[in-house]
Amino acid sequence: MNWPSDAVTKYAALNAEQWEETMNCGRCAEVTCTDSSCAGQSSEIVYIMDQCPGCEYGDLDLSPDVFESITGQSYTKLSIEWKFVDCPISNNVQYCLKTGSSEFWVAVQPANFVSGVQSLSINGQETSVINSAYYFLIDGSGESVADLSSISISLTGVNGEVIEETMSLTADECTEGSKQFSSSAPITEAPATEIPTSAPVTEAPTSAPVTEAPTTTPVTTAPPTEATSAPLTPTPAATEASVQEASNSGGLHSTGAIIGLIAAVCVALGAVVGVTMVVYKKRKMLEEHKNLEDRDSLASYVSIRTPRPEVPVMHSAV
């Protein structure tokens, strides 16, 4: 990527959230020291060239030259004020074609623009962004997507302005176009806010407004506690009373159940005794009947074997 000569010393790294996955790469910001320890209220315009992963939202990690220029100090944390501004550039936008690009795989990086870039299309096709390198890519997956000798590029700025160019691009080279974005003054990109900043080697600073956050005393008042504690007192007594009543009722029900069980056993025993008596009487009757039949049979047998007196007995003469 090409960059202005001032960007070599006047640069800054932007916090990860506002870096927006490289979409704010190449933009410019005006930085002013507002800390009481600063020598004056001087300002500098810096080029956003990288992100600061350890910085909090709103933080900038300034180059040593810029930090010393606006603060008169070095390697410390101070409050600053900054906002996005147009870059002090006079020539036109440049289009850099990434190494390895071909008619099947085209990656273009815009550079040297006055205001930020919102999107880029190639031959009317939308592109995806290679976040790690800030390239706008079209991947044909083996099919031709562009003639690099005559490629049409449409570039949309953060202020909505559109630049259209048709040119010949060469891999690993930057080609200057014929147009440049106009001023982005009508668009308010980032209102000036007081935030802490650090030298490039320091961690993310802690901003002063954070210490004012807990000033919400009326919220933690006592009435909610009193309201919730009042009904809690009678609850245990009511619970104990209900438990006691349940226990007594359980004892009465247990006594009635035992009495009923004893009565049922007595009835069952009476039924068994009754059945036993009936069986005994029936058996006795059967035995008596059998004895009568045996006596009748014996009498019949005796009468057959004993001759009756009126019947004459014949004796053989032999």
Buried (B, 14 or more C-beta within 10 A) or exposed (E): BEBBEBBEEBBBBBBBEBBEEBBBBBBBBBBBBBBEEBEEEEBBBBBBBBBBEBBBEBBBBBBEBBBBBBBEBEEBBBBBBBBBBBBEBEEBBBBBBBEEBEBBBBBBBBBBBBBBBBBBBBBEEEBEBBEEEBBBBBEBEEEEBBEBEEBBBBBBBBBEBEBEBEBEBEBEEBBBBEEBBBEBEEBEBBEEBBBBBBBBEBEBBEBEEEEEEEEEEEEEEEEEEEEEEEEEEEEEEEEEEEEEEEEEEEEEEEEEEEEEEEEEEEEEEEEEEEEEEEEEEEEEEEEEEEEEEEEEEEEEEEEEEEEEEEEEEEEEEE
